[in-house]
Amino acid sequence: MQKRIKEILDDRQQEYGSARNNFTAIGRMWGALLAIEDIEPEIVALMFDAAKSVRIVANPEHEDSWIDKEGYIHHGKQIVFTNEP
C-alpha cells in the first residue's frame, strides 16, 4: 500500500474509528433507510468503491477519487480476510 494511502487511512481511523465498526454502522443505517436487512460492511466498502468509480468516469484525473477507491478496496479486503478492526 502506498505511504500516502496508509497515512489517509490511519487519519480516518483516528477520526471515525475502525473501518469494520464504521462500515457496520453505515450498513445498519442504510438498511434501515431502505427498510431492508443490514448491509454487510464488506458490501458497504464495495458500494463506496462503486460510487468512486462513477466519479472517476466523470473526472479520471481527480487523483483523490483514485486514492479513496484504493482505500475502500483495502478496507473491504481487511474486513473479509482478517480479524482486524
PDB file of N, CA, C and O in Angstrom:
ATOM      1  N   MET A   1       0.852  -1.176   0.000  1.00  0.00           N
ATOM      2  CA  MET A   1       0.000   0.000   0.000  1.00  0.00           C
ATOM      3  C   MET A   1       0.895   1.235   0.000  1.00  0.00           C
ATOM      4  O   MET A   1       1.910   1.296   0.695  1.00  0.00           O
ATOM      5  N   GLN A   2       0.492   2.200  -0.790  1.00  0.00           N
ATOM      6  CA  GLN A   2       1.234   3.460  -0.850  1.00  0.00           C
ATOM      7  C   GLN A   2       1.270   4.133   0.509  1.00  0.00           C
ATOM      8  O   GLN A   2       0.319   4.042   1.286  1.00  0.00           O
ATOM      9  N   LYS A   3       2.370   4.808   0.789  1.00  0.00           N
ATOM     10  CA  LYS A   3       2.520   5.517   2.063  1.00  0.00           C
ATOM     11  C   LYS A   3       1.408   6.548   2.252  1.00  0.00           C
ATOM     12  O   LYS A   3       0.853   6.679   3.343  1.00  0.00           O
ATOM     13  N   ARG A   4       1.087   7.275   1.185  1.00  0.00           N
ATOM     14  CA  ARG A   4       0.054   8.310   1.284  1.00  0.00           C
ATOM     15  C   ARG A   4      -1.308   7.709   1.640  1.00  0.00           C
ATOM     16  O   ARG A   4      -2.040   8.262   2.462  1.00  0.00           O
ATOM     17  N   ILE A   5      -1.641   6.584   1.021  1.00  0.00           N
ATOM     18  CA  ILE A   5      -2.923   5.937   1.302  1.00  0.00           C
ATOM     19  C   ILE A   5      -2.953   5.451   2.744  1.00  0.00           C
ATOM     20  O   ILE A   5      -3.960   5.613   3.433  1.00  0.00           O
ATOM     21  N   LYS A   6      -1.846   4.852   3.209  1.00  0.00           N
ATOM     22  CA  LYS A   6      -1.785   4.389   4.597  1.00  0.00           C
ATOM     23  C   LYS A   6      -1.971   5.556   5.557  1.00  0.00           C
ATOM     24  O   LYS A   6      -2.693   5.425   6.546  1.00  0.00           O
ATOM     25  N   GLU A   7      -1.343   6.682   5.291  1.00  0.00           N
ATOM     26  CA  GLU A   7      -1.493   7.856   6.152  1.00  0.00           C
ATOM     27  C   GLU A   7      -2.950   8.323   6.193  1.00  0.00           C
ATOM     28  O   GLU A   7      -3.470   8.650   7.260  1.00  0.00           O
ATOM     29  N   ILE A   8      -3.600   8.351   5.039  1.00  0.00           N
ATOM     30  CA  ILE A   8      -5.004   8.771   4.973  1.00  0.00           C
ATOM     31  C   ILE A   8      -5.882   7.803   5.754  1.00  0.00           C
ATOM     32  O   ILE A   8      -6.748   8.228   6.518  1.00  0.00           O
ATOM     33  N   LEU A   9      -5.662   6.502   5.567  1.00  0.00           N
ATOM     34  CA  LEU A   9      -6.468   5.507   6.277  1.00  0.00           C
ATOM     35  C   LEU A   9      -6.241   5.577   7.785  1.00  0.00           C
ATOM     36  O   LEU A   9      -7.178   5.423   8.569  1.00  0.00           O
ATOM     37  N   ASP A  10      -4.994   5.808   8.184  1.00  0.00           N
ATOM     38  CA  ASP A  10      -4.706   5.964   9.613  1.00  0.00           C
ATOM     39  C   ASP A  10      -5.417   7.188  10.183  1.00  0.00           C
ATOM     40  O   ASP A  10      -5.965   7.141  11.284  1.00  0.00           O
ATOM     41  N   ASP A  11      -5.405   8.287   9.424  1.00  0.00           N
ATOM     42  CA  ASP A  11      -6.108   9.504   9.853  1.00  0.00           C
ATOM     43  C   ASP A  11      -7.603   9.244   9.991  1.00  0.00           C
ATOM     44  O   ASP A  11      -8.224   9.674  10.963  1.00  0.00           O
ATOM     45  N   ARG A  12      -8.182   8.541   9.017  1.00  0.00           N
ATOM     46  CA  ARG A  12      -9.616   8.230   9.058  1.00  0.00           C
ATOM     47  C   ARG A  12      -9.959   7.366  10.268  1.00  0.00           C
ATOM     48  O   ARG A  12     -11.000   7.547  10.901  1.00  0.00           O
ATOM     49  N   GLN A  13      -9.058   6.411  10.584  1.00  0.00           N
ATOM     50  CA  GLN A  13      -9.319   5.550  11.740  1.00  0.00           C
ATOM     51  C   GLN A  13      -9.291   6.379  13.025  1.00  0.00           C
ATOM     52  O   GLN A  13     -10.098   6.155  13.926  1.00  0.00           O
ATOM     53  N   GLN A  14      -8.374   7.323  13.107  1.00  0.00           N
ATOM     54  CA  GLN A  14      -8.330   8.209  14.276  1.00  0.00           C
ATOM     55  C   GLN A  14      -9.627   9.012  14.388  1.00  0.00           C
ATOM     56  O   GLN A  14     -10.159   9.210  15.480  1.00  0.00           O
ATOM     57  N   GLU A  15     -10.120   9.465  13.241  1.00  0.00           N
ATOM     58  CA  GLU A  15     -11.310  10.322  13.206  1.00  0.00           C
ATOM     59  C   GLU A  15     -12.618   9.558  13.439  1.00  0.00           C
ATOM     60  O   GLU A  15     -13.485  10.014  14.185  1.00  0.00           O
ATOM     61  N   TYR A  16     -12.753   8.384  12.791  1.00  0.00           N
ATOM     62  CA  TYR A  16     -14.035   7.679  12.766  1.00  0.00           C
ATOM     63  C   TYR A  16     -14.035   6.313  13.441  1.00  0.00           C
ATOM     64  O   TYR A  16     -15.086   5.680  13.545  1.00  0.00           O
ATOM     65  N   GLY A  17     -12.890   5.853  13.894  1.00  0.00           N
ATOM     66  CA  GLY A  17     -12.802   4.508  14.461  1.00  0.00           C
ATOM     67  C   GLY A  17     -12.485   3.494  13.372  1.00  0.00           C
ATOM     68  O   GLY A  17     -12.174   3.857  12.237  1.00  0.00           O
ATOM     69  N   SER A  18     -12.567   2.235  13.728  1.00  0.00           N
ATOM     70  CA  SER A  18     -12.192   1.184  12.777  1.00  0.00           C
ATOM     71  C   SER A  18     -13.141   1.151  11.588  1.00  0.00           C
ATOM     72  O   SER A  18     -14.327   1.458  11.706  1.00  0.00           O
ATOM     73  N   ALA A  19     -12.591   0.770  10.438  1.00  0.00           N
ATOM     74  CA  ALA A  19     -13.411   0.655   9.228  1.00  0.00           C
ATOM     75  C   ALA A  19     -14.512  -0.377   9.436  1.00  0.00           C
ATOM     76  O   ALA A  19     -15.653  -0.162   9.028  1.00  0.00           O
ATOM     77  N   ARG A  20     -14.174  -1.488  10.065  1.00  0.00           N
ATOM     78  CA  ARG A  20     -15.172  -2.547  10.290  1.00  0.00           C
ATOM     79  C   ARG A  20     -16.361  -1.996  11.084  1.00  0.00           C
ATOM     80  O   ARG A  20     -17.513  -2.183  10.691  1.00  0.00           O
ATOM     81  N   ASN A  21     -16.081  -1.324  12.192  1.00  0.00           N
ATOM     82  CA  ASN A  21     -17.167  -0.783  13.016  1.00  0.00           C
ATOM     83  C   ASN A  21     -17.926   0.315  12.289  1.00  0.00           C
ATOM     84  O   ASN A  21     -19.154   0.373  12.353  1.00  0.00           O
ATOM     85  N   ASN A  22     -17.199   1.186  11.597  1.00  0.00           N
ATOM     86  CA  ASN A  22     -17.830   2.288  10.879  1.00  0.00           C
ATOM     87  C   ASN A  22     -18.692   1.777   9.735  1.00  0.00           C
ATOM     88  O   ASN A  22     -19.827   2.225   9.568  1.00  0.00           O
ATOM     89  N   PHE A  23     -18.170   0.849   8.949  1.00  0.00           N
ATOM     90  CA  PHE A  23     -18.932   0.320   7.815  1.00  0.00           C
ATOM     91  C   PHE A  23     -20.117  -0.518   8.289  1.00  0.00           C
ATOM     92  O   PHE A  23     -21.146  -0.567   7.616  1.00  0.00           O
ATOM     93  N   THR A  24     -19.980  -1.182   9.449  1.00  0.00           N
ATOM     94  CA  THR A  24     -21.108  -1.921  10.017  1.00  0.00           C
ATOM     95  C   THR A  24     -22.226  -0.954  10.401  1.00  0.00           C
ATOM     96  O   THR A  24     -23.400  -1.210  10.133  1.00  0.00           O
ATOM     97  N   ALA A  25     -21.850   0.157  11.031  1.00  0.00           N
ATOM     98  CA  ALA A  25     -22.852   1.158  11.412  1.00  0.00           C
ATOM     99  C   ALA A  25     -23.507   1.777  10.179  1.00  0.00           C
ATOM    100  O   ALA A  25     -24.717   2.004  10.169  1.00  0.00           O
ATOM    101  N   ILE A  26     -22.726   2.049   9.155  1.00  0.00           N
ATOM    102  CA  ILE A  26     -23.276   2.600   7.909  1.00  0.00           C
ATOM    103  C   ILE A  26     -24.238   1.592   7.278  1.00  0.00           C
ATOM    104  O   ILE A  26     -25.325   1.966   6.836  1.00  0.00           O
ATOM    105  N   GLY A  27     -23.843   0.313   7.235  1.00  0.00           N
ATOM    106  CA  GLY A  27     -24.710  -0.723   6.675  1.00  0.00           C
ATOM    107  C   GLY A  27     -26.014  -0.861   7.435  1.00  0.00           C
ATOM    108  O   GLY A  27     -27.062  -1.122   6.844  1.00  0.00           O
ATOM    109  N   ARG A  28     -25.948  -0.687   8.742  1.00  0.00           N
ATOM    110  CA  ARG A  28     -27.156  -0.735   9.571  1.00  0.00           C
ATOM    111  C   ARG A  28     -28.078   0.437   9.218  1.00  0.00           C
ATOM    112  O   ARG A  28     -29.288   0.270   9.064  1.00  0.00           O
ATOM    113  N   MET A  29     -27.482   1.616   9.096  1.00  0.00           N
ATOM    114  CA  MET A  29     -28.256   2.821   8.774  1.00  0.00           C
ATOM    115  C   MET A  29     -28.860   2.722   7.370  1.00  0.00           C
ATOM    116  O   MET A  29     -30.042   3.008   7.181  1.00  0.00           O
ATOM    117  N   TRP A  30     -28.051   2.318   6.386  1.00  0.00           N
ATOM    118  CA  TRP A  30     -28.566   2.187   5.024  1.00  0.00           C
ATOM    119  C   TRP A  30     -29.688   1.167   4.965  1.00  0.00           C
ATOM    120  O   TRP A  30     -30.704   1.394   4.309  1.00  0.00           O
ATOM    121  N   GLY A  31     -29.507   0.037   5.653  1.00  0.00           N
ATOM    122  CA  GLY A  31     -30.559  -0.982   5.685  1.00  0.00           C
ATOM    123  C   GLY A  31     -31.851  -0.427   6.268  1.00  0.00           C
ATOM    124  O   GLY A  31     -32.936  -0.667   5.738  1.00  0.00           O
ATOM    125  N   ALA A  32     -31.724   0.318   7.363  1.00  0.00           N
ATOM    126  CA  ALA A  32     -32.911   0.911   7.988  1.00  0.00           C
ATOM    127  C   ALA A  32     -33.583   1.902   7.047  1.00  0.00           C
ATOM    128  O   ALA A  32     -34.808   1.902   6.922  1.00  0.00           O
ATOM    129  N   LEU A  33     -32.798   2.741   6.388  1.00  0.00           N
ATOM    130  CA  LEU A  33     -33.369   3.729   5.467  1.00  0.00           C
ATOM    131  C   LEU A  33     -34.071   3.077   4.284  1.00  0.00           C
ATOM    132  O   LEU A  33     -35.064   3.599   3.776  1.00  0.00           O
ATOM    133  N   LEU A  34     -33.552   1.936   3.850  1.00  0.00           N
ATOM    134  CA  LEU A  34     -34.140   1.222   2.708  1.00  0.00           C
ATOM    135  C   LEU A  34     -35.185   0.186   3.148  1.00  0.00           C
ATOM    136  O   LEU A  34     -35.794  -0.484   2.314  1.00  0.00           O
ATOM    137  N   ALA A  35     -35.382   0.064   4.458  1.00  0.00           N
ATOM    138  CA  ALA A  35     -36.307  -0.922   5.023  1.00  0.00           C
ATOM    139  C   ALA A  35     -35.944  -2.338   4.577  1.00  0.00           C
ATOM    140  O   ALA A  35     -36.806  -3.122   4.179  1.00  0.00           O
ATOM    141  N   ILE A  36     -34.640  -2.647   4.654  1.00  0.00           N
ATOM    142  CA  ILE A  36     -34.126  -3.977   4.336  1.00  0.00           C
ATOM    143  C   ILE A  36     -33.220  -4.418   5.486  1.00  0.00           C
ATOM    144  O   ILE A  36     -32.998  -3.671   6.439  1.00  0.00           O
ATOM    145  N   GLU A  37     -32.710  -5.625   5.382  1.00  0.00           N
ATOM    146  CA  GLU A  37     -31.741  -6.106   6.367  1.00  0.00           C
ATOM    147  C   GLU A  37     -30.498  -5.224   6.337  1.00  0.00           C
ATOM    148  O   GLU A  37     -30.252  -4.505   5.368  1.00  0.00           O
ATOM    149  N   ASP A  38     -29.719  -5.291   7.417  1.00  0.00           N
ATOM    150  CA  ASP A  38     -28.448  -4.562   7.449  1.00  0.00           C
ATOM    151  C   ASP A  38     -27.595  -4.954   6.252  1.00  0.00           C
ATOM    152  O   ASP A  38     -27.611  -6.105   5.817  1.00  0.00           O
ATOM    153  N   ILE A  39     -26.863  -4.006   5.732  1.00  0.00           N
ATOM    154  CA  ILE A  39     -25.925  -4.256   4.636  1.00  0.00           C
ATOM    155  C   ILE A  39     -24.575  -4.583   5.275  1.00  0.00           C
ATOM    156  O   ILE A  39     -24.079  -3.834   6.117  1.00  0.00           O
ATOM    157  N   GLU A  40     -23.995  -5.694   4.872  1.00  0.00           N
ATOM    158  CA  GLU A  40     -22.736  -6.146   5.462  1.00  0.00           C
ATOM    159  C   GLU A  40     -21.623  -5.130   5.190  1.00  0.00           C
ATOM    160  O   GLU A  40     -21.633  -4.468   4.152  1.00  0.00           O
ATOM    161  N   PRO A  41     -20.660  -5.002   6.119  1.00  0.00           N
ATOM    162  CA  PRO A  41     -19.625  -3.975   5.980  1.00  0.00           C
ATOM    163  C   PRO A  41     -18.767  -4.124   4.728  1.00  0.00           C
ATOM    164  O   PRO A  41     -18.331  -3.120   4.165  1.00  0.00           O
ATOM    165  N   GLU A  42     -18.514  -5.355   4.276  1.00  0.00           N
ATOM    166  CA  GLU A  42     -17.730  -5.510   3.046  1.00  0.00           C
ATOM    167  C   GLU A  42     -18.524  -5.040   1.825  1.00  0.00           C
ATOM    168  O   GLU A  42     -17.936  -4.581   0.846  1.00  0.00           O
ATOM    169  N   ILE A  43     -19.841  -5.149   1.876  1.00  0.00           N
ATOM    170  CA  ILE A  43     -20.689  -4.640   0.791  1.00  0.00           C
ATOM    171  C   ILE A  43     -20.703  -3.115   0.821  1.00  0.00           C
ATOM    172  O   ILE A  43     -20.732  -2.471  -0.228  1.00  0.00           O
ATOM    173  N   VAL A  44     -20.683  -2.533   2.029  1.00  0.00           N
ATOM    174  CA  VAL A  44     -20.574  -1.076   2.150  1.00  0.00           C
ATOM    175  C   VAL A  44     -19.295  -0.606   1.466  1.00  0.00           C
ATOM    176  O   VAL A  44     -19.307   0.379   0.728  1.00  0.00           O
ATOM    177  N   ALA A  45     -18.184  -1.316   1.712  1.00  0.00           N
ATOM    178  CA  ALA A  45     -16.915  -0.954   1.060  1.00  0.00           C
ATOM    179  C   ALA A  45     -17.055  -1.003  -0.458  1.00  0.00           C
ATOM    180  O   ALA A  45     -16.574  -0.110  -1.156  1.00  0.00           O
ATOM    181  N   LEU A  46     -17.711  -2.043  -0.969  1.00  0.00           N
ATOM    182  CA  LEU A  46     -17.911  -2.161  -2.421  1.00  0.00           C
ATOM    183  C   LEU A  46     -18.819  -1.061  -2.965  1.00  0.00           C
ATOM    184  O   LEU A  46     -18.617  -0.580  -4.081  1.00  0.00           O
ATOM    185  N   MET A  47     -19.815  -0.664  -2.181  1.00  0.00           N
ATOM    186  CA  MET A  47     -20.719   0.398  -2.633  1.00  0.00           C
ATOM    187  C   MET A  47     -19.987   1.744  -2.693  1.00  0.00           C
ATOM    188  O   MET A  47     -20.169   2.515  -3.635  1.00  0.00           O
ATOM    189  N   PHE A  48     -19.159   2.017  -1.680  1.00  0.00           N
ATOM    190  CA  PHE A  48     -18.345   3.236  -1.734  1.00  0.00           C
ATOM    191  C   PHE A  48     -17.386   3.183  -2.922  1.00  0.00           C
ATOM    192  O   PHE A  48     -17.192   4.185  -3.611  1.00  0.00           O
ATOM    193  N   ASP A  49     -16.788   2.021  -3.159  1.00  0.00           N
ATOM    194  CA  ASP A  49     -15.895   1.844  -4.306  1.00  0.00           C
ATOM    195  C   ASP A  49     -16.640   2.112  -5.616  1.00  0.00           C
ATOM    196  O   ASP A  49     -16.106   2.768  -6.511  1.00  0.00           O
ATOM    197  N   ALA A  50     -17.853   1.612  -5.728  1.00  0.00           N
ATOM    198  CA  ALA A  50     -18.653   1.828  -6.941  1.00  0.00           C
ATOM    199  C   ALA A  50     -18.948   3.312  -7.146  1.00  0.00           C
ATOM    200  O   ALA A  50     -18.895   3.809  -8.271  1.00  0.00           O
ATOM    201  N   ALA A  51     -19.256   4.019  -6.059  1.00  0.00           N
ATOM    202  CA  ALA A  51     -19.513   5.460  -6.169  1.00  0.00           C
ATOM    203  C   ALA A  51     -18.275   6.186  -6.666  1.00  0.00           C
ATOM    204  O   ALA A  51     -18.375   7.102  -7.482  1.00  0.00           O
ATOM    205  N   LYS A  52     -17.099   5.778  -6.173  1.00  0.00           N
ATOM    206  CA  LYS A  52     -15.855   6.401  -6.642  1.00  0.00           C
ATOM    207  C   LYS A  52     -15.614   6.085  -8.107  1.00  0.00           C
ATOM    208  O   LYS A  52     -15.091   6.923  -8.842  1.00  0.00           O
ATOM    209  N   SER A  53     -15.983   4.895  -8.542  1.00  0.00           N
ATOM    210  CA  SER A  53     -15.825   4.536  -9.959  1.00  0.00           C
ATOM    211  C   SER A  53     -16.642   5.468 -10.842  1.00  0.00           C
ATOM    212  O   SER A  53     -16.176   5.906 -11.894  1.00  0.00           O
ATOM    213  N   VAL A  54     -17.858   5.767 -10.412  1.00  0.00           N
ATOM    214  CA  VAL A  54     -18.710   6.691 -11.175  1.00  0.00           C
ATOM    215  C   VAL A  54     -18.047   8.065 -11.244  1.00  0.00           C
ATOM    216  O   VAL A  54     -18.042   8.698 -12.300  1.00  0.00           O
ATOM    217  N   ARG A  55     -17.499   8.523 -10.145  1.00  0.00           N
ATOM    218  CA  ARG A  55     -16.836   9.828 -10.132  1.00  0.00           C
ATOM    219  C   ARG A  55     -15.592   9.826 -11.011  1.00  0.00           C
ATOM    220  O   ARG A  55     -15.296  10.821 -11.672  1.00  0.00           O
ATOM    221  N   ILE A  56     -14.861   8.709 -11.020  1.00  0.00           N
ATOM    222  CA  ILE A  56     -13.661   8.625 -11.849  1.00  0.00           C
ATOM    223  C   ILE A  56     -14.023   8.676 -13.329  1.00  0.00           C
ATOM    224  O   ILE A  56     -13.308   9.287 -14.124  1.00  0.00           O
ATOM    225  N   VAL A  57     -15.121   8.043 -13.699  1.00  0.00           N
ATOM    226  CA  VAL A  57     -15.566   8.115 -15.094  1.00  0.00           C
ATOM    227  C   VAL A  57     -15.844   9.567 -15.476  1.00  0.00           C
ATOM    228  O   VAL A  57     -15.527   9.993 -16.586  1.00  0.00           O
ATOM    229  N   ALA A  58     -16.434  10.320 -14.557  1.00  0.00           N
ATOM    230  CA  ALA A  58     -16.736  11.725 -14.823  1.00  0.00           C
ATOM    231  C   ALA A  58     -15.478  12.580 -14.856  1.00  0.00           C
ATOM    232  O   ALA A  58     -15.411  13.556 -15.603  1.00  0.00           O
ATOM    233  N   ASN A  59     -14.477  12.220 -14.051  1.00  0.00           N
ATOM    234  CA  ASN A  59     -13.246  13.008 -13.994  1.00  0.00           C
ATOM    235  C   ASN A  59     -12.072  12.092 -13.648  1.00  0.00           C
ATOM    236  O   ASN A  59     -11.682  12.005 -12.484  1.00  0.00           O
ATOM    237  N   PRO A  60     -11.503  11.406 -14.651  1.00  0.00           N
ATOM    238  CA  PRO A  60     -10.451  10.429 -14.384  1.00  0.00           C
ATOM    239  C   PRO A  60      -9.146  11.035 -13.860  1.00  0.00           C
ATOM    240  O   PRO A  60      -8.283  10.304 -13.373  1.00  0.00           O
ATOM    241  N   GLU A  61      -8.992  12.322 -13.951  1.00  0.00           N
ATOM    242  CA  GLU A  61      -7.743  12.947 -13.493  1.00  0.00           C
ATOM    243  C   GLU A  61      -7.838  13.476 -12.060  1.00  0.00           C
ATOM    244  O   GLU A  61      -6.903  14.117 -11.579  1.00  0.00           O
ATOM    245  N   HIS A  62      -8.940  13.221 -11.384  1.00  0.00           N
ATOM    246  CA  HIS A  62      -9.076  13.645  -9.990  1.00  0.00           C
ATOM    247  C   HIS A  62      -8.448  12.566  -9.100  1.00  0.00           C
ATOM    248  O   HIS A  62      -9.075  11.552  -8.792  1.00  0.00           O
ATOM    249  N   GLU A  63      -7.208  12.807  -8.700  1.00  0.00           N
ATOM    250  CA  GLU A  63      -6.422  11.789  -8.014  1.00  0.00           C
ATOM    251  C   GLU A  63      -7.044  11.324  -6.696  1.00  0.00           C
ATOM    252  O   GLU A  63      -6.935  10.148  -6.349  1.00  0.00           O
ATOM    253  N   ASP A  64      -7.688  12.220  -5.964  1.00  0.00           N
ATOM    254  CA  ASP A  64      -8.275  11.836  -4.686  1.00  0.00           C
ATOM    255  C   ASP A  64      -9.301  10.713  -4.831  1.00  0.00           C
ATOM    256  O   ASP A  64      -9.425   9.868  -3.945  1.00  0.00           O
ATOM    257  N   SER A  65     -10.031  10.701  -5.934  1.00  0.00           N
ATOM    258  CA  SER A  65     -11.007   9.619  -6.142  1.00  0.00           C
ATOM    259  C   SER A  65     -10.302   8.274  -6.276  1.00  0.00           C
ATOM    260  O   SER A  65     -10.779   7.267  -5.754  1.00  0.00           O
ATOM    261  N   TRP A  66      -9.175   8.252  -6.970  1.00  0.00           N
ATOM    262  CA  TRP A  66      -8.399   7.012  -7.118  1.00  0.00           C
ATOM    263  C   TRP A  66      -7.871   6.557  -5.756  1.00  0.00           C
ATOM    264  O   TRP A  66      -7.901   5.369  -5.437  1.00  0.00           O
ATOM    265  N   ILE A  67      -7.397   7.491  -4.975  1.00  0.00           N
ATOM    266  CA  ILE A  67      -6.875   7.170  -3.646  1.00  0.00           C
ATOM    267  C   ILE A  67      -7.997   6.631  -2.761  1.00  0.00           C
ATOM    268  O   ILE A  67      -7.818   5.624  -2.076  1.00  0.00           O
ATOM    269  N   ASP A  68      -9.148   7.293  -2.772  1.00  0.00           N
ATOM    270  CA  ASP A  68     -10.290   6.813  -1.989  1.00  0.00           C
ATOM    271  C   ASP A  68     -10.690   5.405  -2.417  1.00  0.00           C
ATOM    272  O   ASP A  68     -10.977   4.555  -1.575  1.00  0.00           O
ATOM    273  N   LYS A  69     -10.709   5.160  -3.722  1.00  0.00           N
ATOM    274  CA  LYS A  69     -11.082   3.855  -4.255  1.00  0.00           C
ATOM    275  C   LYS A  69     -10.144   2.769  -3.711  1.00  0.00           C
ATOM    276  O   LYS A  69     -10.597   1.701  -3.299  1.00  0.00           O
ATOM    277  N   GLU A  70      -8.847   3.047  -3.715  1.00  0.00           N
ATOM    278  CA  GLU A  70      -7.881   2.092  -3.165  1.00  0.00           C
ATOM    279  C   GLU A  70      -8.138   1.849  -1.681  1.00  0.00           C
ATOM    280  O   GLU A  70      -8.017   0.722  -1.202  1.00  0.00           O
ATOM    281  N   GLY A  71      -8.490   2.903  -0.961  1.00  0.00           N
ATOM    282  CA  GLY A  71      -8.779   2.765   0.460  1.00  0.00           C
ATOM    283  C   GLY A  71      -9.989   1.884   0.716  1.00  0.00           C
ATOM    284  O   GLY A  71      -9.962   1.037   1.608  1.00  0.00           O
ATOM    285  N   TYR A  72     -11.051   2.075  -0.057  1.00  0.00           N
ATOM    286  CA  TYR A  72     -12.255   1.263   0.131  1.00  0.00           C
ATOM    287  C   TYR A  72     -11.980  -0.211  -0.169  1.00  0.00           C
ATOM    288  O   TYR A  72     -12.479  -1.091   0.533  1.00  0.00           O
ATOM    289  N   ILE A  73     -11.202  -0.477  -1.195  1.00  0.00           N
ATOM    290  CA  ILE A  73     -10.847  -1.862  -1.524  1.00  0.00           C
ATOM    291  C   ILE A  73      -9.996  -2.459  -0.403  1.00  0.00           C
ATOM    292  O   ILE A  73     -10.189  -3.610  -0.012  1.00  0.00           O
ATOM    293  N   HIS A  74      -9.060  -1.672   0.104  1.00  0.00           N
ATOM    294  CA  HIS A  74      -8.232  -2.146   1.217  1.00  0.00           C
ATOM    295  C   HIS A  74      -9.117  -2.521   2.408  1.00  0.00           C
ATOM    296  O   HIS A  74      -8.954  -3.593   2.992  1.00  0.00           O
ATOM    297  N   HIS A  75     -10.047  -1.644   2.766  1.00  0.00           N
ATOM    298  CA  HIS A  75     -10.922  -1.916   3.905  1.00  0.00           C
ATOM    299  C   HIS A  75     -11.785  -3.148   3.656  1.00  0.00           C
ATOM    300  O   HIS A  75     -11.948  -3.975   4.553  1.00  0.00           O
ATOM    301  N   GLY A  76     -12.336  -3.283   2.463  1.00  0.00           N
ATOM    302  CA  GLY A  76     -13.147  -4.459   2.147  1.00  0.00           C
ATOM    303  C   GLY A  76     -12.356  -5.743   2.320  1.00  0.00           C
ATOM    304  O   GLY A  76     -12.843  -6.702   2.918  1.00  0.00           O
ATOM    305  N   LYS A  77     -11.136  -5.765   1.797  1.00  0.00           N
ATOM    306  CA  LYS A  77     -10.281  -6.948   1.941  1.00  0.00           C
ATOM    307  C   LYS A  77      -9.954  -7.200   3.406  1.00  0.00           C
ATOM    308  O   LYS A  77      -9.974  -8.343   3.862  1.00  0.00           O
ATOM    309  N   GLN A  78      -9.658  -6.149   4.133  1.00  0.00           N
ATOM    310  CA  GLN A  78      -9.325  -6.275   5.542  1.00  0.00           C
ATOM    311  C   GLN A  78     -10.516  -6.856   6.324  1.00  0.00           C
ATOM    312  O   GLN A  78     -10.335  -7.717   7.185  1.00  0.00           O
ATOM    313  N   ILE A  79     -11.707  -6.392   6.024  1.00  0.00           N
ATOM    314  CA  ILE A  79     -12.907  -6.875   6.710  1.00  0.00           C
ATOM    315  C   ILE A  79     -13.139  -8.353   6.419  1.00  0.00           C
ATOM    316  O   ILE A  79     -13.475  -9.118   7.323  1.00  0.00           O
ATOM    317  N   VAL A  80     -12.964  -8.758   5.168  1.00  0.00           N
ATOM    318  CA  VAL A  80     -13.241 -10.142   4.772  1.00  0.00           C
ATOM    319  C   VAL A  80     -12.146 -11.111   5.227  1.00  0.00           C
ATOM    320  O   VAL A  80     -12.445 -12.214   5.685  1.00  0.00           O
ATOM    321  N   PHE A  81     -10.900 -10.709   5.105  1.00  0.00           N
ATOM    322  CA  PHE A  81      -9.803 -11.668   5.282  1.00  0.00           C
ATOM    323  C   PHE A  81      -9.055 -11.583   6.610  1.00  0.00           C
ATOM    324  O   PHE A  81      -8.166 -12.398   6.854  1.00  0.00           O
ATOM    325  N   THR A  82      -9.382 -10.632   7.468  1.00  0.00           N
ATOM    326  CA  THR A  82      -8.682 -10.540   8.753  1.00  0.00           C
ATOM    327  C   THR A  82      -9.679 -10.308   9.872  1.00  0.00           C
ATOM    328  O   THR A  82     -10.856 -10.030   9.642  1.00  0.00           O
ATOM    329  N   ASN A  83      -9.184 -10.430  11.061  1.00  0.00           N
ATOM    330  CA  ASN A  83      -9.999 -10.126  12.242  1.00  0.00           C
ATOM    331  C   ASN A  83      -9.675  -8.736  12.768  1.00  0.00           C
ATOM    332  O   ASN A  83     -10.125  -8.340  13.844  1.00  0.00           O
ATOM    333  N   GLU A  84      -8.880  -7.997  11.985  1.00  0.00           N
ATOM    334  CA  GLU A  84      -8.501  -6.652  12.405  1.00  0.00           C
ATOM    335  C   GLU A  84      -9.717  -5.736  12.367  1.00  0.00           C
ATOM    336  O   GLU A  84     -10.672  -5.964  11.624  1.00  0.00           O
ATOM    337  N   PRO A  85      -9.652  -4.696  13.187  1.00  0.00           N
ATOM    338  CA  PRO A  85     -10.782  -3.729  13.186  1.00  0.00           C
ATOM    339  C   PRO A  85     -10.899  -2.992  11.864  1.00  0.00           C
ATOM    340  O   PRO A  85     -11.786  -2.154  11.701  1.00  0.00           O
TER     341      PRO A  85
END
